Amino acid sequence: MEDVLEVYQRPADLRRPLVCLDEFAKQLLSETRTPLPARPGNLAKYDSEYVREGSVTGFMLAMPHLGKRDVFIAPSGRRTSVDFALCLEYLAGIFSDAEKIIVVMDNLNTHNEASLYKAFAPEKARALCERFEFHFTPTHGSWLNMAEIEIGLLVRGCLDRRIESTQRVRTEVKAYLTRKNANPTPIKWQFTNQDARIKLHSVYPAI
C-alpha cells in the first residue's frame, strides 16, 4: 500500500507518465423484441427477456496526472496473458517518447513480465519490459487503483444498458472517450502514507 501511495505522491513527469491499469467485463445481451421508443413524458420500454451473447473484457488505462483515459480491447475480447501483453504494447505506443511508463495495477496472475514472452519474441519482450516500472496494489486493496474510478464512470456513462456485440461496445466506448478526453481533468489523489498510518494503523504489524 505504501509503495503505491508513494508513487501517487510523485510530481507529474511527462518523461515518466503514471498509468493505472485494470480490467472490466461487460456481459453482452441482445433483445428478443424491439424496445418501444421513448415518447414525450415516458421512458423507453424494454422487454424483460433477453439473449446472452457472451462477454467482452476491456483494459482501462487511466492517466491521472494527464486527466485522460483510454481503453484497450484485445481482438479476442478476453484478458489472457497474451491479451495483457498486447495491452502493454498498445500502452507503450501511446507513450513512445517516455523514458519509463509507471504502471499501477493489481496482482492478477497475468500481470507480469512473463506474459510478454508468451506474446512476443524474446527480443521484443525484453525491450517492452524495459519500458515499464510496475507497482502492485495489495490483496483486498483494489480501491488504491485509480483505474477503478474511471471504470465506474465508464460503466455509468455508456455501459449501463444492454449491448449486443463487441463491436458496439467498441463504438460506445470510443464515443465516451472522445467526449471525456476533450476536457481533461487530472485526478488529485489526497490519501497519503501519513494518512494511512493514522487511519489504518490497525492493519500495520505491531512492533
N, C-alpha and C positions, 0 to 999 in steps of 0.2 A: 504493500500500500504506500509506504513512504517513498519508495522508488518512483512510483507513478506520480505522486504528488510533487516530488522534486522536479520531475520533467515538466509538469504543468506550470511550475513557477519560473521556468527559464524564460528569458525575454524572447520575443519573436525574432526569428532569424531566417531570412529567405534562403540562405545557403544550407540551412538545416531545418526544413519545414516539419512541423508537427502534424501527424495524421492519426486519427483514431479510427480503428477498423473493427467492424463487427458484422455478422451475418444476420439476415432476416429472411423469413419464409412467407410466401403468400400462397394460400390454397386457391386453386383455380376452380371456378364454379360457373357453369353456363345455365341459362334459363330454359325451362321446359315450355314456357308460354311467354309471349311478348308482353313486357310490362305495359300497363296503362300509362300514358303520358300525363304529366302534371297539368292540372287545369288551374285557372285563377282561383286562389283561395284553398287549393287542395294539393297535397303531395302526390308524387308519382306512386303507383301501387304495383308491388311485386308479388308474385305467387310464392308461397312458402316452399314449393317443390323446386328442386334444382338438380343438376347433374354434376358429379365430381369429375374434374378433368385433370387431376394430379396436382402438382405444386411446382413452384419455382423459387429458387433461392437467389438472393442478391447480396452483394458485399457493399455495405455503407462505408464510404471514405469521407469522414468528417475532418475538415481543416479549420480547427477553432481559431487560430490566430488570423487566418485569412477571411473567416466568416463565410466560407464556401463549403460545398459538399458535392460529392459525386457518387454514382452507384455503378458498380460493375456487375453485370450478369453474364456468367460464362455461357458459351454455346450450348453446353449440356444442361444449363439451368440448375446445376447441383452445387454442392460445396465440398467436393472431394479434395484430396491433396493436390491433384493436378489443377483443379479449378482455383484453389488458393494461389498456386504458383502463377497461373495466368493473371490473377488479380494483381499480384505483386509486379508482374511485368508491365501491366497497364499503368499501375501507380508510378513505376519508375519512368514511364514515358511522359506522364504529366509533369514531373519534376526532373526533366532530363538534365538540367544545369545544376542541380543541387549537389553539394558535396556529400551529404548523407541525409537520408529520409528517416525521421524519428517516428516509429510506429508503436502505438499503444493498442493492445488487444488482449483477449482473454486466453486462457491456457487450453484451448481446444487442441485435440491430438494432431490436427493437420497444421497447426500454426507453428511451423518450424522450418529451418533451412533445408531439411531433408526433402520437403515437398518440392523444392525447386529442382532437385536432382531426379525426381520422378517425372518431371515435365520437360526438362531441357538437357542438352548435352552438358557434360561436366564443366566445360569452359564457360558456357553462358550461365550456368547455375552459379558458379563461383563468382562471376562478375556481378550478378544480381545480388548475391549475398553481401558483397562489399558495399552495395548501395544503401543498405538498411541498418538501422540500430533498433532492435526490438526491446520493448518493455511490456511486461505482462501484469494484468490485474490479478489480485489474489482470488483463491477459491471463494465463492459467495460474495465477491466484490465487484460484480459487473457494473454496479452503479458508478464506479470510478471511471468507466469508459464513456467519454463524451459522445461517442457514436450512438449510444443508447438514446440520447436526447434527440438527435437527428432522425433516428428510426421512428421514434414516437411521432415526430412532426410529419414525417413522410407518410406514415400509416393514416394519420388523421387528415392529411392534405390530399391524398389521392388513392389510397389503397383500402379504404374502409367501406368497400362495396364489392359486389360480385364482379369478377373479371374472369373471362373465359379462356384466355390464352396467354402464353408467354410473350408473344409479340405485342399484345395490347398492354401488358404490364410494362414492357419497354417503352411504349409510346407514352403512357400516362406518366411514368417516372421521368422521362426526358422533358416533358412539358412542365412538370413540377420543378425540376432542377433549373430549367431556364428561367422560370419566374422567380425562384428563391435567390439564385445567384446574381440576378440583375441588381439586387440591393444587398451586398454583403454586410453581415452583422457579426463581428467577432464575438466569440463566447468568452466571457470574463469569469474564469473559474476562481471561486473565492475560498474554497476549503483547502487549508494548508496543513503541513505536518504539525505545526504548533497547535492548530485546532484539533487535529486527530489525537494528539497526546493528552488533550484535556477531555474531549467529548467521548473518545473511545478508549479511555485508559484501562477499562476492564478487560479488553482483549489483548493488552500487552502482557508479556510474561512478567511474573512477579520476581523481583530481584531482592 
